[in-house]
Amino acid sequence: MPVTIKDIAKAAGVSRGTVDRVLHNRPGVNAQVAQEIRALAQKMGFVPNRAGKVLAARKQQIKFGCLLPAKSIPFFDDVIKGFERAQRELADYGVSVEIVHASRYDTETHIKAIQEMAKKDYSGLCVTTLDTPQVQLEVNKIAQKIPVVSVNTDVPDSGRICYVGVDYFRSGLAAAGMLNLIHPQELNALIIAGSYNIRGHKERIKGFLAGLDAHKIAYSICGKIESLDSDEVAYQETLTALKKDTSINCIFIAAAGVGGVCRAVQDCGKEKIRVLAFDTVPQVTQYLNSGLIDFTIDQEPEMQGYMGIQRLFSWLMEEGKREAKDYITNTVIKIAENID
């Protein structure tokens, strides 16, 4: 016979209301008592009634907060489409989604945004944020109370329940493999990251360099630029680098800023430089069709947003009894002929 809340209450020597509050993550119970009740429920083999949880969900609003970088970065438009698709599918269960943007890639800005979100009555969070000790700490504070999923770029040491996004190291490897097919000569590469505080950007660069080593491609790094995912910063920094070092024959763009980089390449008359880019935002598509970019590597951003919300909802329905597994989106190579 299945273990009930009444059984747990009797074994713990508390009221059924107390057990119900603990198992449904509601406040008002001493932390130590709550911990003992959860441990007892697990030991006794308590399995929450999913149907009952769904019915209960229909009686209350479930609001998920989603933290993303600046609105000006086109890539995240598709992530938002994924959030919105999940919201539509789960609307009958009272699920809604609220988007919050952190306009810059500095720790203070992201901590402030996370602290403001902590004050709101969210049932869970999807976060695309910095992987720094200070930010990890702030996320962990929230993760002690509600489920947090890292979306698009991971923050593994933060208490989040899972990661939804691409394998950035693998996408960097794929870029090196494609480059080996079209340009196996020695490289003098300029590396452009969005932010070195973003784990995904760093992992993509590591994967690219590991791939060059694996293919035994001789290379030198002519410079590293942090564009902050800004086209204007990317343009100015790339223009300066190209004028300073005429040996550069490859530019690896780990994140946004593609439009600025490509304009700088054109203004310097360096169209023969190999420009490596990611994703299928309008600027990448434009330069892929014009031939300045040979290929791009997509990461299914809409699916990232969609699965982020679905992972949160499933966790709530199961009361966190099942481990939330990472969801790794596909690494998809696209050329001009299949970009659409």
N, C-alpha and C positions, 0 to 999 in steps of 0.2 A: 504494500500500500504506500502511495506517495507521502512523503513528509510534508506536513502542513505548517503554517505559521503558528497555529495553536500548539502543535507538538514542540516547536522550537521555544515558544513562550514558556511552556511547562518545564522544559529542560533547563532553561535559563533562569527561571524564577522571576520572570517579569511579565508585564501585561502583553496581550496580543497587539495592542496599539503601539507599544514600544517597538516590538519586533517589526511591525508593518512600517513604521517610520524609518527604521534602520535599513530594511531591505529595499525600500523605495527611495533611499537617499534624501530623506526629508530631515530638516533640522529639529533640534529640541531634545536630543539624547546625548548624554555624556559620552565623550570620545572613547574612553576605555570600555564602557558598557557596549557601545556600538561595535567596537572591534571584537569583543568577546562573542557578541551575537552573530556576527558575520562568520567568525571562525567555527562556531557551533553549527550554523546552518550548512557550511561546507562539509563539516565532519559528518553530519547526519544525512548528507546527500540531498539537500533541498534543491529542487528544480523549479524556477519560477514559471508560472503559467503564462506562456507567451500570448495566448488569446486574451487572457485577462489583462495583460499589460497593454495590448493594443486597444482594448475597450476603454481602459483607463486613460490612455493617451488621447482618445477622442474627446475626453471631458476637460482637458487642460491644454493650454498653449505650450508648444515646444519651440523655443526660439534658439537658433544656432547663430553664433557670431562668427564672421569670417574675416580674418585679418589678411590684407594683401598689400603689396607695395603701391607706389603712386598710381593714380588713375591714368597718367600719361603713358604708361607702358602698355602697348597694344596687345601683347601676349596674354595678359590676364583678362582680356575681354572674353576669351573662350573659356577660361577657368570659371568666370562668373556665369557663363551660359550653362556650364555643368551644375553649378550651385542651383541655378534657377530651374533647371530640368528636374533635379531631385526634389526641389521644393514643390513643384507642380504635382509630381507623383505621390508625394507624402502629405499633400494638403488636407486630405480627408482625416489624417491623424493629428491635425492641428500644428503641423510643422511650418515654420516660417524661417527665413534667412535674412540676416542683416549684414551688409558689407561695410567694413571699416578699412580705411587706407592709411598707411604710414608713409608719408610723403618723401622721406629720405632714408638713406642706408646707414644711419648712425645709431649707435646703441641707445642713446638718450631718447630719440624719437620713438623707437620701437618699445622701449620700456614704458614710456608714457602712454602709448596706445594700448598696451597690454593692461596696464593698471586701470585705465579708464574702462576697458572691457570687463575687468574683474568686478567693477561696481554695478554692472548690469545683471539682470536676472536671466542669464543665458543658461540653457540646458547642456550646452557643449560648445566647443570652439574648433574651427579649422584655422590653422595659422600658417602663413608663409612669412617667415621671419628670420632674423639673424641667428647664426649659431655661435654665440659668444657666451661666456660664463654668466654675465649679468642678465642676459635675456633668458638663458636657460633657467636661472633661478626664478625669475618672474613667472615664466610659463609653469614651472613646477608648483608654485604656490596655487595657481588656479587648478592644476591637474590633481591636486589633493581633494578638490571639491566636485569637479565636473570633468567629463572626458574631453581630452584634447587630441586632435589629429593634426599632424604636420602634413601640409599639402604642398606639392611641387618641389620643395627643398626641405631636407630633414633637419630636425633638431633632436637628435637621439637621446641626449642626456638631460631631458626636460620633464620626464614623467608622462610624455604623450603615450597614447595607447597604441598607435601605429603610424606608419608613414604611407602616404599615397602619392606616387609620382614616378618619374623615370629613374632608371639607373644611370646617373650622370657619368660615372666612370666608364661604363659600357658605351655610352654615346660618344665619349671622347675617343675611345678605341676605334669605334666605327668611322669616325672622321679621319683618323690616321690611316685606317685600312683603305678608305676611298681615295685618299690623297696618294697613297702608294700606287694605286692603279693608274692615276692620271699624271702624276708628277713625282716619280721615284728619285729625282735628283736631289742634291744637297739643298737643304733649306736654311734660309736666314729669316727666322720667323719673328713677327711682332705679336705678342699675346695681349688680348684685351679682355679683361674681366669686368663684370658689372660691379661687383663688390667682393673683396676678399673676406668679408664677414658672412657671405652667403655660402653655405656648405656646397650646394650644387655647382656653383661656378668653379670653386676650387677642385672639386672632384672631376669635373669635365676636363679641366686643364691637365690634371694628373693622368687621366685616361689617355688624352691625346699624346702626351710625352711618352707614356708607357708604350703606346701603339707605335710611335716612331722608333723606339728602341727595339721593339719586337720585330719590326720589318727591316731593321738595320739601316734605317735612313739617317744619313749624317745630317746633323742640324746644329744650329747655334741660335740662341735666343737674343735677339737684338734689342729687346725692350719689353717691359710689361706696363700696361696702362690700366688704371681703374676708372672706367667711364661713368660709373654710377647709373648705368642704363640710360644715359642722356645722349641724344644724338649730337647736341652741340658740343658737349665735352668730348665725345668720341671724335668728332670732326676736328676740333682744334688740336687735340693730343696726337691724333694720327697724322695730321698735316705736318706738325712739328717733327714727328719721328721720321716721316718719309723724306723730308727735306734734309734732315740731319744725317740719315744713313741711307744711301742710295742702293745698298746691297740687299735691302729687304725684298724678298720675293714671295713671301707668304704672310697672311694675316689671319690669325685664329681668333674669332670673336666668340667668347664663351657665353654671352648673354645678349642683351639688347644693345642698341647703338649702331646697328647695321647701316641705317641710312646715313649717319654721319661718317662712318668709315668709308663707305662707297663713294660719297661725294668727295672726300679727301683724296681717294685714289684717282678719281677722274680729274680733279683739279690739278693734280701733279702729273697727269699724263701717264699713269702707271697701270693701265688697264690689264697688262699681262701678269700682274701680281695675282697669285692664287688667294682668293678670299673665301675663308671657311666660315659658314654661318649655320645657325640652328633655327628651327621652328618655321612656321609658314605664315608669319605676319605679313601684311601688305608690302612692306619695304623689301623683305626678303624675296617675295614673289616677283616684285618688280625687277630686281637686279638678277634674279635667276632667269627670268624671261629675256632679259637684255644680254645675257651671257657673261656678265661680270662675275657672277657666282655660278659655279659648276653644279653644285648640289646643296641640299640642306637636309638636316636630320630633325624630324618632328618627334613630339613626345605625347601626343594625345591630350592636350590641355583640358578640353571639355570633359573627358573621362576622369581626369584628376579631380575637378570640382565636384562632379557627380558622385564619385565613389567616396570622396571625403565626407559628404553629408550622409550617404548611405551607411558608412562605417559608424558614424556617431549614432544614428538612429538605431542600428542593430545592437550597438552596445547598450543603449538605454533599454531596449526591449528585453535584452537578456540580463539586465542588471549587472553587467560586467562579469558575468559568470564564465563566459567564454573568452579566450584570448582573441584580441582583434589582430588579425594578420595583416602585414603590409600588402599593399596592392601596387605592383610595379607595372606601369604602362609600357606600351610597346615603343621600341626605338625604330622609327620608320624613315628610310632613306627616300628622298624625293628629288626628282630632276624636273626640268621644264616640261617634259612630256607627261608627267603624272601629278603635277603640283595641284591640279584642281580635283 
